[in-house]
Amino acid sequence: MTLDATTEIQREAKSRLQARTARVGIIGMGYVGLPLALLFSEQGFPVSGFDVDQRKVEVLNGGGSYICRIPETEIQAAQKQGFTATSEYARIADMDAVIICVPTPLNEQREPDLSYIIGSAEAIALHLRPGQLIVLESTTYPGTTEEVMLPILEQLNPLGLKAARKGSPDAKAFYVAFSPEREDPGNNTVARREIPKVIGGLDPVASELASLLYGSIFNRTVPVSTPAAAEMTKLLENIYRCVNIALVNEMKLLSLRMGIDIWEVINAAGTKPFGFQKFYPGPGLGGHCIPVDPYYLSWKAKQFDFQTRFIELAGDVNTNMPYHVVASTAAALNRHKKSLNGSEILILGVAYKPDVDDLRESPALTIIELLQKEGAKVSYHDPYFPHIGKGRRYDLRMDRASLADIARYDCVLIVTNHSDYDYPSIVRDAQLIVDSRYATHDIDSDKIVRC
Ligand SMILES: NC(=O)c1ccc[n+]([C@@H]2O[C@H](COP(=O)([O-])OP(=O)(O)OC[C@H]3O[C@@H](n4cnc5c(N)ncnc54)[C@H](O)[C@@H]3O)[C@@H](O)[C@H]2O)c1
């Protein structure tokens, strides 16, 4: 293949992206991948969703949805635009752009588990063809795209293709970029289109192709010089959250001792028009991102003989919060001459944050386990979860309790402040409320203990 042929491949790739005829393959039909697939579909792109979970593939191809906030009608509208789901990686060969949105959890030793990225890169490599754009979106440490994904794509593809690199146009090139996902589930204040998309291409053409691709669904793209810079950008954002949440959690513990209402303080400080951003304390970190991502960086930092002390300190404060909630519940019961051991406790809200159907890393799970260890009889209610089953770290197997007989519980413990709850009537009916989320802030009652 000559240099002219390369230029021709690039030209074709660009014109397909501009005309929205480029076929987009998204790997991982989860909380990130599925909404992204729908966005591309809305803009007229033919989209294929790849997932190893056959059940998800079947639900999607049947026009159904397994994510609460995505109605079936959106899946069906996408199907009319040509959206299909598949577990057959051979179809990668038909794609012009492939976006990887697979999980990046921690393993048992709390180290990065890149097995999903490695698995999908290995499967993609077998079907790579010149001119394809491969973008990694999964949150990970700086270096993953170039040090982990790229070698797999180059070494395992049967055609011997190489990725385009700065200043070395290759006649058989494919294109590689990293572009972090910035979704904030449950946040309806910012339209998805309005969230700028950071892009770090391995090569200027890769950046240009990725900008054309994402420019069709986002109002603004933000190019950075390398994939590693884009990877680090995402980690900075999440570590910033994690550290600031730890700061307000620590301020809350002190304020409780001093008899100061920390939420009142935060809201007052938030009126400052510059130099301060509001973060709120809570029962502990949850979700797939904030409790996990910082450890990707601290792990990588060790290779550079560097200790990320802010990350460790924030982790220390934040992981202590469920213990604080349990101790506060014990103290509140004690004031009613009751012990944790034998008390009936209703946990209100188990999702990791309000108004989402996501239980991953939720502090509620730790709190339930800690309470059970102390001999409490724990029930839960959450509008999004009729059952809690077996997770990676927990095996609770509980069914949702009814809210009808709330008065029978010795204590109602608010862990997640879903907006559907009628807090005044909960306070009216319950014997004792421990509120870890400020959900009852506008209710004045001796029954409420804020912690
Ligand atoms: N959920 C969020 O709000 C959020 C926000 C920003 C970034 N992220 C990051 O995005 C990435 C994906 O997160 P998520 O919440 O969508 O995860 P998820 O668990 O909801 O979805 C991942 C999907 O990938 C599939 N999968 C796993 N291995 C696969 C493979 N080899 N081939 C095809 N499919 C495969 C799984 O079956 C699952 O459906 C993670 O790195 C996460 O840190 C998530």
PDBQT file of the ligand as one rigid body, heavy atoms in Angstrom, charges set to zero:
ROOT
HETATM    1  N1  LIG A 501     -20.830   4.423  35.192  1.00  0.00    +0.000 N 
HETATM    2  C1  LIG A 501     -20.369   5.654  35.143  1.00  0.00    +0.000 C 
HETATM    3  O1  LIG A 501     -21.048   6.586  35.540  1.00  0.00    +0.000 OA
HETATM    4  C2  LIG A 501     -18.988   5.964  34.586  1.00  0.00    +0.000 A 
HETATM    5  C3  LIG A 501     -18.637   7.319  34.417  1.00  0.00    +0.000 A 
HETATM    6  C4  LIG A 501     -17.397   7.618  33.867  1.00  0.00    +0.000 A 
HETATM    7  C5  LIG A 501     -16.527   6.589  33.521  1.00  0.00    +0.000 A 
HETATM    8  N2  LIG A 501     -16.878   5.263  33.704  1.00  0.00    +0.000 N 
HETATM    9  C6  LIG A 501     -15.935   4.236  33.275  1.00  0.00    +0.000 C 
HETATM   10  O2  LIG A 501     -16.447   3.627  32.089  1.00  0.00    +0.000 OA
HETATM   11  C7  LIG A 501     -16.081   2.232  32.061  1.00  0.00    +0.000 C 
HETATM   12  C8  LIG A 501     -17.324   1.373  31.909  1.00  0.00    +0.000 C 
HETATM   13  O3  LIG A 501     -18.160   1.564  33.052  1.00  0.00    +0.000 OA
HETATM   14  P1  LIG A 501     -19.676   1.123  33.081  1.00  0.00    +0.000 P 
HETATM   15  O4  LIG A 501     -20.259   1.781  34.277  1.00  0.00    +0.000 OA
HETATM   16  O5  LIG A 501     -20.330   1.338  31.771  1.00  0.00    +0.000 OA
HETATM   17  O6  LIG A 501     -19.524  -0.461  33.321  1.00  0.00    +0.000 OA
HETATM   18  P2  LIG A 501     -20.682  -1.574  33.215  1.00  0.00    +0.000 P 
HETATM   19  O7  LIG A 501     -20.252  -2.699  34.079  1.00  0.00    +0.000 OA
HETATM   20  O8  LIG A 501     -22.014  -0.940  33.413  1.00  0.00    +0.000 OA
HETATM   21  O9  LIG A 501     -20.640  -2.039  31.688  1.00  0.00    +0.000 OA
HETATM   22  C9  LIG A 501     -19.572  -2.692  31.115  1.00  0.00    +0.000 C 
HETATM   23  C10 LIG A 501     -20.099  -3.673  30.081  1.00  0.00    +0.000 C 
HETATM   24  O10 LIG A 501     -18.977  -4.255  29.413  1.00  0.00    +0.000 OA
HETATM   25  C11 LIG A 501     -19.278  -5.602  29.140  1.00  0.00    +0.000 C 
HETATM   26  N3  LIG A 501     -18.032  -6.318  28.864  1.00  0.00    +0.000 N 
HETATM   27  C12 LIG A 501     -17.080  -6.738  29.722  1.00  0.00    +0.000 A 
HETATM   28  N4  LIG A 501     -16.056  -7.306  29.046  1.00  0.00    +0.000 NA
HETATM   29  C13 LIG A 501     -16.375  -7.226  27.731  1.00  0.00    +0.000 A 
HETATM   30  C14 LIG A 501     -15.721  -7.625  26.537  1.00  0.00    +0.000 A 
HETATM   31  N5  LIG A 501     -14.519  -8.214  26.549  1.00  0.00    +0.000 N 
HETATM   32  N6  LIG A 501     -16.346  -7.396  25.361  1.00  0.00    +0.000 NA
HETATM   33  C15 LIG A 501     -17.564  -6.807  25.315  1.00  0.00    +0.000 A 
HETATM   34  N7  LIG A 501     -18.227  -6.405  26.407  1.00  0.00    +0.000 NA
HETATM   35  C16 LIG A 501     -17.634  -6.607  27.596  1.00  0.00    +0.000 A 
HETATM   36  C17 LIG A 501     -20.032  -6.062  30.375  1.00  0.00    +0.000 C 
HETATM   37  O11 LIG A 501     -20.788  -7.234  30.133  1.00  0.00    +0.000 OA
HETATM   38  C18 LIG A 501     -20.892  -4.832  30.669  1.00  0.00    +0.000 C 
HETATM   39  O12 LIG A 501     -22.142  -4.916  30.011  1.00  0.00    +0.000 OA
HETATM   40  C19 LIG A 501     -15.300   1.986  33.347  1.00  0.00    +0.000 C 
HETATM   41  O13 LIG A 501     -13.933   2.129  33.086  1.00  0.00    +0.000 OA
HETATM   42  C20 LIG A 501     -15.767   3.105  34.257  1.00  0.00    +0.000 C 
HETATM   43  O14 LIG A 501     -14.795   3.418  35.237  1.00  0.00    +0.000 OA
HETATM   44  C21 LIG A 501     -18.108   4.953  34.223  1.00  0.00    +0.000 A 
ENDROOT
TORSDOF 0
